[in-house]
Amino acid sequence: MQQRELTDQNGTRWTCVQAYGGPGSEEAEEADRMATDKNNKVAVVCTPTGGAKSVRLRLEETWINDTSEEELLQKIKAASG
């Protein structure tokens, strides 16, 4: 499972993973297909260190490589209120 780790301006470290993302098994690939919406967006869960709450985002399928750290942090901030 691929993940991204980043740190926001408050020093909170976030770990983001695609929901249902697995190690490439047939079952994991089927779960990924089912979790992808009609706009080809997938569910991504970002879990923080410390007292902040996890957030769930809908991102492009290529988020792991194509979403900048700054953009991902902005989306986390917007989702966490």
Rosetta constraint file for C-alpha pairs under 8 A:
AtomPair CA 1 CA 17 HARMONIC 7.58 0.50
AtomPair CA 1 CA 21 HARMONIC 5.97 0.50
AtomPair CA 1 CA 22 HARMONIC 5.17 0.50
AtomPair CA 1 CA 23 HARMONIC 5.34 0.50
AtomPair CA 2 CA 17 HARMONIC 6.55 0.50
AtomPair CA 2 CA 18 HARMONIC 7.71 0.50
AtomPair CA 2 CA 21 HARMONIC 7.83 0.50
AtomPair CA 2 CA 64 HARMONIC 7.59 0.50
AtomPair CA 3 CA 15 HARMONIC 6.72 0.50
AtomPair CA 3 CA 16 HARMONIC 5.51 0.50
AtomPair CA 3 CA 17 HARMONIC 4.70 0.50
AtomPair CA 3 CA 18 HARMONIC 7.43 0.50
AtomPair CA 3 CA 64 HARMONIC 7.27 0.50
AtomPair CA 4 CA 15 HARMONIC 5.71 0.50
AtomPair CA 4 CA 16 HARMONIC 5.18 0.50
AtomPair CA 4 CA 17 HARMONIC 6.74 0.50
AtomPair CA 4 CA 64 HARMONIC 6.99 0.50
AtomPair CA 5 CA 13 HARMONIC 6.88 0.50
AtomPair CA 5 CA 14 HARMONIC 5.56 0.50
AtomPair CA 5 CA 15 HARMONIC 4.50 0.50
AtomPair CA 5 CA 16 HARMONIC 6.35 0.50
AtomPair CA 6 CA 13 HARMONIC 5.64 0.50
AtomPair CA 6 CA 14 HARMONIC 5.34 0.50
AtomPair CA 6 CA 15 HARMONIC 6.70 0.50
AtomPair CA 6 CA 69 HARMONIC 6.95 0.50
AtomPair CA 6 CA 73 HARMONIC 7.89 0.50
AtomPair CA 7 CA 11 HARMONIC 5.78 0.50
AtomPair CA 7 CA 12 HARMONIC 5.47 0.50
AtomPair CA 7 CA 13 HARMONIC 4.26 0.50
AtomPair CA 7 CA 14 HARMONIC 6.02 0.50
AtomPair CA 8 CA 12 HARMONIC 5.52 0.50
AtomPair CA 8 CA 13 HARMONIC 6.57 0.50
AtomPair CA 8 CA 14 HARMONIC 7.72 0.50
AtomPair CA 8 CA 73 HARMONIC 6.56 0.50
AtomPair CA 12 CA 48 HARMONIC 6.37 0.50
AtomPair CA 12 CA 49 HARMONIC 5.93 0.50
AtomPair CA 12 CA 50 HARMONIC 6.95 0.50
AtomPair CA 13 CA 48 HARMONIC 5.61 0.50
AtomPair CA 13 CA 49 HARMONIC 5.56 0.50
AtomPair CA 14 CA 46 HARMONIC 6.01 0.50
AtomPair CA 14 CA 47 HARMONIC 5.45 0.50
AtomPair CA 14 CA 48 HARMONIC 4.35 0.50
AtomPair CA 14 CA 49 HARMONIC 6.58 0.50
AtomPair CA 15 CA 46 HARMONIC 5.35 0.50
AtomPair CA 15 CA 47 HARMONIC 5.26 0.50
AtomPair CA 15 CA 48 HARMONIC 6.38 0.50
AtomPair CA 16 CA 44 HARMONIC 6.52 0.50
AtomPair CA 16 CA 45 HARMONIC 5.51 0.50
AtomPair CA 16 CA 46 HARMONIC 4.02 0.50
AtomPair CA 16 CA 47 HARMONIC 6.35 0.50
AtomPair CA 17 CA 21 HARMONIC 7.38 0.50
AtomPair CA 17 CA 44 HARMONIC 5.55 0.50
AtomPair CA 17 CA 45 HARMONIC 5.54 0.50
AtomPair CA 17 CA 46 HARMONIC 6.49 0.50
AtomPair CA 18 CA 42 HARMONIC 7.11 0.50
AtomPair CA 18 CA 43 HARMONIC 5.92 0.50
AtomPair CA 18 CA 44 HARMONIC 4.23 0.50
AtomPair CA 18 CA 45 HARMONIC 6.21 0.50
AtomPair CA 19 CA 35 HARMONIC 7.91 0.50
AtomPair CA 19 CA 42 HARMONIC 7.68 0.50
AtomPair CA 19 CA 43 HARMONIC 5.40 0.50
AtomPair CA 19 CA 44 HARMONIC 5.29 0.50
AtomPair CA 19 CA 45 HARMONIC 6.12 0.50
AtomPair CA 20 CA 28 HARMONIC 6.71 0.50
AtomPair CA 20 CA 31 HARMONIC 6.03 0.50
AtomPair CA 20 CA 32 HARMONIC 6.01 0.50
AtomPair CA 20 CA 35 HARMONIC 7.45 0.50
AtomPair CA 21 CA 28 HARMONIC 6.32 0.50
AtomPair CA 21 CA 29 HARMONIC 7.74 0.50
AtomPair CA 21 CA 31 HARMONIC 7.69 0.50
AtomPair CA 21 CA 32 HARMONIC 6.27 0.50
AtomPair CA 22 CA 28 HARMONIC 5.04 0.50
AtomPair CA 22 CA 29 HARMONIC 7.43 0.50
AtomPair CA 23 CA 28 HARMONIC 7.01 0.50
AtomPair CA 24 CA 28 HARMONIC 5.97 0.50
AtomPair CA 24 CA 29 HARMONIC 6.17 0.50
AtomPair CA 25 CA 29 HARMONIC 6.23 0.50
AtomPair CA 26 CA 30 HARMONIC 6.25 0.50
AtomPair CA 27 CA 31 HARMONIC 6.22 0.50
AtomPair CA 28 CA 32 HARMONIC 6.16 0.50
AtomPair CA 29 CA 33 HARMONIC 6.29 0.50
AtomPair CA 30 CA 34 HARMONIC 6.26 0.50
AtomPair CA 31 CA 35 HARMONIC 6.09 0.50
AtomPair CA 32 CA 36 HARMONIC 6.27 0.50
AtomPair CA 32 CA 42 HARMONIC 7.89 0.50
AtomPair CA 35 CA 42 HARMONIC 6.13 0.50
AtomPair CA 35 CA 43 HARMONIC 6.84 0.50
AtomPair CA 36 CA 40 HARMONIC 5.60 0.50
AtomPair CA 36 CA 41 HARMONIC 5.48 0.50
AtomPair CA 36 CA 42 HARMONIC 4.75 0.50
AtomPair CA 36 CA 43 HARMONIC 7.39 0.50
AtomPair CA 36 CA 61 HARMONIC 7.91 0.50
AtomPair CA 37 CA 41 HARMONIC 5.45 0.50
AtomPair CA 37 CA 42 HARMONIC 6.58 0.50
AtomPair CA 40 CA 60 HARMONIC 6.27 0.50
AtomPair CA 40 CA 61 HARMONIC 6.20 0.50
AtomPair CA 41 CA 58 HARMONIC 5.71 0.50
AtomPair CA 41 CA 59 HARMONIC 4.99 0.50
AtomPair CA 41 CA 60 HARMONIC 4.48 0.50
AtomPair CA 41 CA 61 HARMONIC 5.52 0.50
AtomPair CA 42 CA 58 HARMONIC 5.34 0.50
AtomPair CA 42 CA 59 HARMONIC 5.44 0.50
AtomPair CA 42 CA 60 HARMONIC 6.24 0.50
AtomPair CA 42 CA 61 HARMONIC 5.78 0.50
AtomPair CA 43 CA 56 HARMONIC 6.67 0.50
AtomPair CA 43 CA 57 HARMONIC 5.71 0.50
AtomPair CA 43 CA 58 HARMONIC 4.80 0.50
AtomPair CA 43 CA 59 HARMONIC 6.60 0.50
AtomPair CA 44 CA 56 HARMONIC 5.66 0.50
AtomPair CA 44 CA 57 HARMONIC 5.07 0.50
AtomPair CA 44 CA 58 HARMONIC 6.16 0.50
AtomPair CA 44 CA 59 HARMONIC 6.86 0.50
AtomPair CA 45 CA 54 HARMONIC 6.92 0.50
AtomPair CA 45 CA 55 HARMONIC 5.80 0.50
AtomPair CA 45 CA 56 HARMONIC 4.52 0.50
AtomPair CA 45 CA 57 HARMONIC 6.30 0.50
AtomPair CA 46 CA 54 HARMONIC 5.56 0.50
AtomPair CA 46 CA 55 HARMONIC 5.33 0.50
AtomPair CA 46 CA 56 HARMONIC 6.36 0.50
AtomPair CA 46 CA 57 HARMONIC 7.80 0.50
AtomPair CA 46 CA 76 HARMONIC 7.51 0.50
AtomPair CA 47 CA 53 HARMONIC 7.02 0.50
AtomPair CA 47 CA 54 HARMONIC 4.43 0.50
AtomPair CA 47 CA 55 HARMONIC 6.70 0.50
AtomPair CA 48 CA 52 HARMONIC 6.04 0.50
AtomPair CA 48 CA 53 HARMONIC 6.68 0.50
AtomPair CA 48 CA 54 HARMONIC 6.13 0.50
AtomPair CA 53 CA 80 HARMONIC 7.39 0.50
AtomPair CA 54 CA 80 HARMONIC 7.91 0.50
AtomPair CA 55 CA 76 HARMONIC 6.71 0.50
AtomPair CA 55 CA 79 HARMONIC 6.30 0.50
AtomPair CA 55 CA 80 HARMONIC 6.23 0.50
AtomPair CA 56 CA 79 HARMONIC 7.44 0.50
AtomPair CA 57 CA 75 HARMONIC 7.54 0.50
AtomPair CA 57 CA 76 HARMONIC 7.58 0.50
AtomPair CA 57 CA 79 HARMONIC 7.30 0.50
AtomPair CA 59 CA 63 HARMONIC 6.10 0.50
AtomPair CA 62 CA 66 HARMONIC 5.73 0.50
AtomPair CA 62 CA 67 HARMONIC 7.65 0.50
AtomPair CA 63 CA 67 HARMONIC 4.91 0.50
AtomPair CA 67 CA 71 HARMONIC 6.36 0.50
AtomPair CA 67 CA 72 HARMONIC 6.37 0.50
AtomPair CA 68 CA 72 HARMONIC 6.17 0.50
AtomPair CA 69 CA 73 HARMONIC 6.12 0.50
AtomPair CA 70 CA 74 HARMONIC 6.22 0.50
AtomPair CA 71 CA 75 HARMONIC 6.29 0.50
AtomPair CA 72 CA 76 HARMONIC 6.22 0.50
AtomPair CA 73 CA 77 HARMONIC 6.10 0.50
AtomPair CA 74 CA 78 HARMONIC 6.17 0.50
AtomPair CA 75 CA 79 HARMONIC 6.10 0.50
AtomPair CA 76 CA 80 HARMONIC 6.07 0.50
AtomPair CA 77 CA 81 HARMONIC 6.37 0.50
